[in-house]
Structure formats: structure tokens, C-alpha cells
């Protein structure tokens, strides 16, 4: 149909070109109407084109001019063909490019005669928002939120609890009591301060370095231990690696090891909240390495187009396992990617608890009230190994690690601010440390004594009625365990 219409239009125009004394005037008006009907080109204050004095000149072949322009209209190369026609018919006054805009569906774009590419990078980097300096003192004229003593004490005590929990579980893994562990050392403020700025009915799609969000929401230390030991009280029934926490009660989706798959899931959940008109949002955490995946780019674009209430929280700690940030990207970090997709974005000091709290609090408000995604890039540093399967001293110096553990330590910085307010003391620190270590030791001992989930738990919770192939697999593994008892743990009940 489209081809037939174009053929008829072309035949009609050729007929008028042959029969009129001013063929080019008619053609120009006709193509102008075609442009307007397609809403592609809008000329600001464009005067009517004058009748060309040499329109009947033998030097101009009207069919050639028509063919060029008609082809450009049909295939979308309007501007190029208009320039060609202007060159052939010098009597046509050329409009100043600044008077024209392209009324594209995505918005009007001005023309320019200057051939210039956008810069790949800028000399000045996007600034980083912070509230506390390295010594824990507030920066003058900071627009951060004022927090109460009660909130500040809970934030700091949970940061210390997370720090102690990492130490105890890391040691348990090194003792062979659990199979795997990943710490949040150096990123305690990101965990706790961001969680403090959210509401409990906001949904969390974590990576694998945000157990502090669960801790803030009331997930007991004993349940952390049950998960790491994979016993029958584990919410995942032992089907996940240690530190892959999840809790429906706390709106915390189960951690997945696959990098960045949680990001598009978060956008889908946020779209659901938008459809149901819920007064809550979604937050998803990921590292700088996760921002290099296709899932990240698809999710951010999807969120921007559909205008969903989701916070993208990137922990840019400088290392994607052993890959440094300068080998990952050439752009100014991750924050500039938000602008590319039309998403409000900010870069913050990831070692400053007050800056994180203020930024996430504001981002949540924007996400819900304005129905918009927000991107936060938190600059921090992973002072621990990537996991117990990694030795970070193989790719970065010990001096570098110790430097970040000292002057840039987020827990120490927040404590200095707390002490300057008279809200914390050495006695409170000692008491909290001792109490937390005692609770964790008891939790680990208790979790070790609990038997593992049954073999049947490897197959349930997916189908209402177990299909035949899974029934056969279950029967096969039971038979194998009985035949080779010595090769399987004795605490796994059949």
C-alpha cells in the first residue's frame, strides 16, 4: 500500500511539473506539506519561497530536481536533498540554520552549520557530595538533613555490628566451618545509612554486599548464621551459597550471584508499584562492575522511559574483583551514565554516613513524588577481599588498603562526629563490641548444631505437583547416597 501511494504521488507530481510554468514552486509547497504532515520539520518564521526567475531555464532539468527531492522525502534524507536543490537553484534563499529546528518525536532539536562532536570526556569531573570531612567534622553550609540522637546512635551501632559480624563470619570460614563469605569492610556506611533513609515497605534488590540493610530492618543475627550454615532454618533451605540472604518479611529479595540480574528485576517491581499507585519505591544495589553489563543499561533506559520509582545505587569501590575502574570505562565514572538515559543522578561520598542518608532520603522523595528513577554513585573502597576466594593483595598494594582503612574509614569518621556531639563514648563502644561478639558466637554455635534440610527440599517449592522427571531425579539421588554413604555429609537427612 505504501509503495502504491508513493508511485501515485510521484506520477501526480511529474504531471504537474510538465504542465505548469512554475514547477519548482509547486514542488516546494508540496514537499513542505509532506514534511508538515509527517511532523518532521518545523521552520520558525519561514517566509514563502519566491518564484524562481530561471525556473524555465534550459540549464535546469525539473525532473532531476524532483527526483532528488522526492527520494529524500521518501527515505528521510530531507535536509541533504534540500541543500542539493538549493545548490542547483541559486535563486532560492537559504534559511539560516539557527531558524530551523527538527520537531522529532523525542523533542525539538536546533540545527547548526558547525561540524562538532560532543566531547568524550571533560577536564572537570562531576563533584562529589559530602557532609563530613575526613576528621568527622561537618562541612560549613551543608544542606544535609538533621538527624536525631536516637537515629544516629542506631546507625552507628548497626555499623559496628556489621563490622563485627563480618570479622566473626570471615574467621568461621577460615576455620572451615562455613564454605564461603564476603565482607562489607569499608562499605558499612553505604549499607546502614542508605537503609536508614528508606521505609520498611520499600523493596530491596541487593547485590551480595548489603547485609546491613537486612540488619537495619531487624533481621536477627541468628538468622544470618542459619543462612551461612545452610541448615533447615535457613529461609532458602540450604539451596543458596552463604551470604545469599533473602527475607520476604523484610521486603529483601534473595541475593543472586549472577552479576547485575537484580537491576532489571528492580525496575519491573518498581513498575508494579507505579501501576498499583503505592506510596513506596524500590532500591537496587550493584557495584561498578555491574554497571558494565547489558542488564544495567537496559534497566536504566527502561526505568527512564516508563518513569518508575526506583533508586539505582552504585557502589563504585574502584575494583570489579581484580579489574580496576580505569580498565572498565573511559567515562567519568557511573554518574554520567544517568544523564545519558535522562535520569536524575548524583555522586556522593560513600564513606560519609550523613551524606548517604541525605542523598537516599532525597532520592526516595523524588522517586515517589515525581515518579522518576534516580541514580546514585557512591565513591568508596572495598578494604576487604572481594570474597574468601580472593586475595586482593595480588592486584593492589597493602599500603593502599591500609590507607583506606585508616583515614577514610566510614565507621571511624562517623564515630568522631558522634563523639563531638556527645552521643558516643569509649565505654559505649567497648560494651557494644563485647555484646555483639557474644551474640554472634552463640548464634554460630547454635546454627552448627541444626541439621541440614532434607533431600526433598532440593526439589520442592517450584511446582505444585512434582513432575515426573524431578521425581526420578530425587529417587536417583537417594539411591546414590545410600550406595555411597561415605561420600555424603552425615547430617543431611534422607
N, C-alpha and C positions, 0 to 999 in steps of 0.2 A: 504494500500500500504506500509506504514512504517513498519507494523508488518510483512508483507510478505518478505520485503527486509532484515529485521533483521534475520528472520528464515533462509533465503538462505545464508546469511553471516555466520551465526552460523554453518550451515551444512558444508559449504565450509571449515571453519577453523578446524572443528572437523576432516574432511577428511585429511587435511594436517598434523594435529597433529599425526594422526595414521600412516601416510605414511613416514614421514621424520625422520631422525636421530636426528635432532636438532629442535624439535617442539617449544621450548620456544623462540628461536631466531627468527623464522618466526612470531610467535605471537607478540613479542615485536615490530618488524618492522611494522606489520600490524596495531597494535593499534596506533603506532606512526603516521602512515599515516592517520588513522581515526581522531586523535587529530588535525593534521595539516589541514585536510580538513574542520574541523569544526572551525578552527582558535581559539581554546580554550587554548592551552598550547604551549608556545614558550620557548625552552630551549636554553640558551645562551652558545655557545661553547660546546655543549654536544658531547662527543666522542661516537663512535659506541660501543654498548654493546658487550663485549667478549662472545664467545661461552661458555656456562657453562660446566665445566668438568663433572658434575654429572647429565647431562641432562637426561641420560637414567637410572639413579639410580632407583631402585625399591621403594625407600623411597618417591619418588615424583610421584604423580598422575597428569599427564599433564591435564587431563580433569577437575580436581578440580581447578587447577591453572587457566585454561582457563575460567571456569565458573565464578570464582571470578572476573577476569579481564573483561570479556565480560559484566557481569552485571554492573560493574562500568562504562564502556564506555556508555552503553545504558541509564543509569539513571543519568549520570552526576557526579558520585562519583569517579572521576578518581584518585584523589590524595590518597584517602583512600585505594583504591584497589592496587595502585602501591606500597604503603607501605606494604600491605599484601603479595604481590608477592615477595618483597624484603626480607621479613622475612622468607618465605619458601625457597627461593633460595639465600643462603647467599653469593654465588659467585658473585652476581650482585653488582657492586659497587654503593653505594648510592650517588647521586649527592648532593652537598652542597646546602641547601635551598636558600642561597643567590645568587646562579647561576640561579635560576628559577624565572620567572615572569608569571603571569596569564594574557594572552592577551585578556582580557574581552572587550566586545563592548564599555564599558564606559571608557576604558583606562587600561594600564598595571599596575598590582599590584604585588609587590615583596612578596615572601614567607618568613616566619620566623619560626624557631623552637620554639620560645619563646611564651608561653601562656600568653598573656597580653591583658587586656581590656582597651579601651580608658577611660580616666578619665571622670567622670560625671561632675566635676567642677574643676576649677583651683583656687589656692590661690590668684593669681593676676588677678584682673578684667580688662576688656578692658578699656583703658584710654578714657577720655572724652575731646574732642577738645573744646577749648575756646580761645577767643581773649582778652576779657576784664575781669579783676579781679573783685572782689566784690565791689571795690570802683570806678569802671568805668575807671580804668587806663589800657592802653594796656600792654599786656604781652610782654616782650622782645623777639625779634626774631620771632614774629608771622608771619606766611605766609598768612595772610588774605588778601583779596582784598582791595585795597584802594578805598574808595568811595568819591564822590564829596559832597560839602556842600549842593547843591540842593537836591541830593538824600537823604542825611542824614536828612535834615530838613523835607522832605516829610515823611520819615519813622517815625520820632519821632512824628510829628503832627498827623499822622494817628493812631499811638499807643495811643496817648492821646484821640483822637476822639473815638476810640473803647472803651477805658476805661470809658469815659463819657456816651457813648451810652448804655453800659451795666448798668450803675448806673441808668439812667433815665428809661429805659425799665423795669428793675427789680422793681423799685418803682411803675411803672404803673401797673405791675402785682399784687403787694401787695395791690394796691388800688382797685383791681377788674376790671380794665379797659381792660386788656387782660388776657387770660386764662392760659398762660404758658410762661416761659422764662428760658433760660440757658445762663450763662455768660461765658466769656473767661478770667476772672480775674486770673492773674498770667501767662497767656499764650499769652499775647499781642505780644511779640516779635516773637513767632512762626508764628502767623498769618501774621503780616506785613512784617517781614524780609524775610520770605520764598516767599511771593508774589512778593516782590521787585526783587528777583533773577530770577523770571520766566518771560516769554514773554506772552503777552495777547492772543496769538494764541495757547498757551499750555492749555490743558484741565484739569479741576479740578474736582475731585470726592471727596467731603468733607464728614466729619462725621457730626457733628452738632455744632462744636466749632471752625469754621473757617470763620465767617462772615467778618473778617478783610481782607481776600483775595478778597472778593467782594468789600469791601470798597476801597481797593487799586486800583482796576480796574475801579473805577468810578461809582459804584452802589450808587445812591443818598440816602441820609438819609430819604427822603420822601418815597422811595420805600421800605426801611426797615420797616417803620411804616405801610405802606399799607399791607405788608405781615403779620406782627404781629397782625394787627386788622382784617385780613381776609376779606377785603372789595372787591368791584368789580374791583379795580385797581391792586389788587394782581396778580402777574404772575400765581399763582396757583389757582386763582379764589376761594379762601377760602377753598380749599379741603385738605389743609395741616395744621398741628399744627403751632403755632408761632415758629419762628427761623428756619423753614424748607425752607430756601431760595433756589431760583434757577433762573438762567438767561441764556438764550440761547445766548443773545448778548455778554455776558462776558465769554462764554465757561465754565460756572459753573453749573454742573449738580445738579438737585434738591436733597436736603438733604432727606435721609430716616432714620426713627428711628430704623429700624432693624439693629442690630449691625453687622458691617463688610461686609454687602452685596455690598457695593460700591467697595470693593477691587478687586474681580474678574471682575466686570464691567470695572474698570480702565484698567485691563490687556487686556481685549477684545478691548477696544478703542485704546490702545497702539499698539496692533497687527494690527489694521486697519491702523494706521498711518504708520507703518512699510511697509505694503503692498502697500500703496499709495506713499511711499517714501517722506513723509512730513518732513520738517525741524522743527519739534516741538516734544514735549513729553507730557506725562500725569503724573500728580501727584495725589496721593490719600492719604488722612489723616485718621488716626484712633488712638485710644487710646491703652494703654497696654492691656485693656480687649479685644479689638478687635483682638489682636494677639493670643488670646487663642481659637479662633474659627476655625472651619474647612475651612471656606472661605479664611482665611488668608493663611493657609498652602497650600491649593490647588492653590491659585492665585500666590504665590511667586514661587512655583515649575513650574507652567505653564509659568510664565514670564521668568524664567531662561532657560527653555528648548527651548522656541521659540525666546529667545533673543530680547525682545521687549523694547522700550524706555519708561519705567515707573519708577517713583520715589515713593517708599513706605516710607511715612513719619509717623513715630510712635511717638505720644506724650505720653511718659511714665511719667505720673504725679503721679505715686505711688498708685493711687486708681482707681479701676473699680467700680464706685459708692462707695459702702461701703466695697468692698473687697480689702485688702492691697496687694501689689505686692508680698510679701513673701508667701501669701496663693494662689497665682496664678501659680507660676512657681518656679522651683529649679535652673534653668539655670542662667547665668549671664545676666539677662535682655533679651532684644529682639535682640540686635545687633548680638549675636552669632548665631541666627537662620538664618541669611542671609548666613553665611558661610556654614551652613549645606545644603543649597539649591544651593550653587555655585553663590551667588550674592554678588557683592562688597558692603561692609557695613561700616558704621561709627557711632560712638557715639559722640554726641555733647552736649554742654551746652544749653539747651532750654531757658535759661533766658539771654542769650548773643546774642543780635541782630546781631552783626558783625560776630560772629561765625556761626549763622544760615544762614546769607546772603552768606558768603563764601562757606559753605558746599553745599547749594542748587544750587548756581551758578556752582560749580564744578560738582555736580551730574547731572545737566541738560546737561552740555557739554559732560560728559561721556555717558549719556543715548542716546543722539542723534548721536554723532560721532562714538561711539563704539557699538551702538545698544545693549545696555545691561540694565537690571533693576538695580536699586541701592536702598539700604535700609538705611534709616537714623533713628536712635533712638535719640530723643531729651529728655534729662532728665530735667524735670520741676516740677511744683507743682501747683495743682488747688487750689487757695486760696479762691475761692467762693464755694458755694454749688454745687452739681452736677447739680441741676436744682431747680426751685421753688417748686418742690415736695419733696425736700430732705432737711434734717437738718444734715449737716456734723459734727456738734459738738457732735452728738450721737455716733460717732465712731472714732473721733480724737479730741485731746485737742485744746482748744482755743489758748494756748501758742504756740503750733506747727504751727498753721495757722498764727498767728501774726509774728512769727519768719520769715516765708517765705515772708510775706507781707512787711517786713522791709528790712533786709539785702540782700535778694535775689530777690527783686522786679525788673523785667526786664525793666520797664519804668523808674524807678529811676536810675538804673545803666546806661542806655543809655543816660539819661539826663546829668548825671555827665560827661560823655565823651563829649557830645555836648558842655557843658559849658566850659570844659577845652580847647576846640578848638575855643571858642568864637563865636559859632554858635547858641547859645540859651541864653535866659535871663529870669528873673522873670517876666519882663513886657510882653515878648512874651508868656510866659506860661499863665499868667492871661488873656490876650486878647484872646488867643485861647480857653481857658476853657469857658469864657463867651459867645463867639461867637457860640461854639458848643452846649452849653446848650440851647441857644436861638433858634437855628435851630431845635433842637430835640423837644423842647416844641411846636413849631409851627407845626412841622410835625405830632406830636401825635394829636394835636387838629384838624388838617385838616383830618387825617385818621379816627378819631372818627366820623366825620360828614358824611362820604361817606357811602352810603347804601351797604348792603351785595350783593353778587352775586345772581342771580335768581336761583330758584329751578331747572330750566333746566340745569344749569351748573354742577349739580351733575351727569348728565348723558351723556353730550356731550364730544367731544374731544377724543373719543376712536374708535367709529365706524363711517364710512361714512354715513351709513343709520342705524338709531337706530333699533335694533332688537325688536321683539315683547315683549319679557319678560321685557325689560327695559322700554318700552312704558307703559306696565301695571303697573310697579313699580312707574313710575312717576305719572301716573293717581291716583294711590292709595295714594301716599303721599300728593298730592294736596287735595284730598278729606278729608284726615285725618286732615290736617292743618285747613281747613275751618270748620271742625266739632269741633275741639278743639283749637280754636284760642288763648285762654288764655295761652296755654302751649307752644307757639312758639314765638320767637322774632318778634316784630312788624316791624323791619327794614329789614326783608327778603322778597323781592318782589316775588309774585307768577308768 
